[in-house]
Amino acid sequence: MNKTITNPIIKDQVTFIQTAASTNGRITTLQVTLMPGGGTPLHYHRNFSETFVVIEGILTIVLKNNIITLSAGQKITVEKGQSHRFANRSSLPVVFTTIILPGSEGFENALRVLYGLAGDQKTDKKGIPKSLLVLAVISKISDMHPAGAGILLTPLMGTFNFVAGLLGIHKKLTARYCKTEKLQQHVNL
């Protein structure tokens, strides 16, 4: 499996330093290069905490309605259930490490799927899947739940996830974008 993935549309890059599979589920560690203007909507995670450690540049975190600006060497931990978002509001890329405890294979796979979809031109110019069914699946497997005004979408996303389950979309996405090296070798033969 690729250790580094790049979103060809928004140019963000993720390197998998430690995966849930390689640590028996203990930790996921990623190094992220986030381009100017990049970031996430307000959300929370039910199953893991997320620590952000800035290596280079400036990362803006919104946590509990507070705007926190982190620069190289600074870090913050977002606990389970805390609404947050992060963004690069500067004109230069920001490089940071994300540590997820416990590790989350679903979160890792959601990134692989998102970046793969972008490569297949199945996302908009911001890297968001064009299909609402696919977006619902990615939100579920990544344990990313909308917060703030986005919470109004929760019932709709539940319905989309139900339909996506009936159509086998999760299995199709992981089969296409989250292949193991052994499976990739077999497919390439």
C-alpha positions, 0 to 999 in steps of 0.5 A: 500500500502506498505510504504517501498519497497525494490529492491531485486536485488540492495538492495535499499530501499524507504520509502514513508513518504508523498505521492501525494495522502495523500497531495492532490498533494502538495508533495512527500517525500521519504527516500531512502537508496542507496547502493554503486554503485547505482544511476541514469543516467543523466535526468531531470523532466519537472513537479517537482523539487527534493530536496535531503537531506542527512541523512547518508553517502555521495551522489554525485550529477551531476548538470549542469556539476558540481560534488557536494558531499553532506554529512549528513545535506547537501541538494540541490534542482534540479529545473524543467528542470535541468539535473542531476543524483545522485550516491553513489560512496562510499563503504557504503550505503547513506540514504537521503530524496527526496522531490518532489514539487509538489508531483508526484503519477507517480514518486511514482508508477514508483518506485513501478513498478521498485521494483516489477519487480525486485522481479519478476525477470523482470529486469537486475542485475542493476534493469533496466527492460528487456522490452524496452516497460516497460522501456518506460512506467516507464520513462514516468510515472516518468517524467524522461527524458533522458539528455546528450547522452541519449537524442538520445533515445527520439524518440525511447522511444516515439515509445515504449510508443505508442506501450505500450499504444496500448498494455495496459502495463501501466494499467497492471503494475499499476494493478500489482504493485500499488494496493491500500490497499483496492484493495489488501484486496479484491484481497486476499479474 
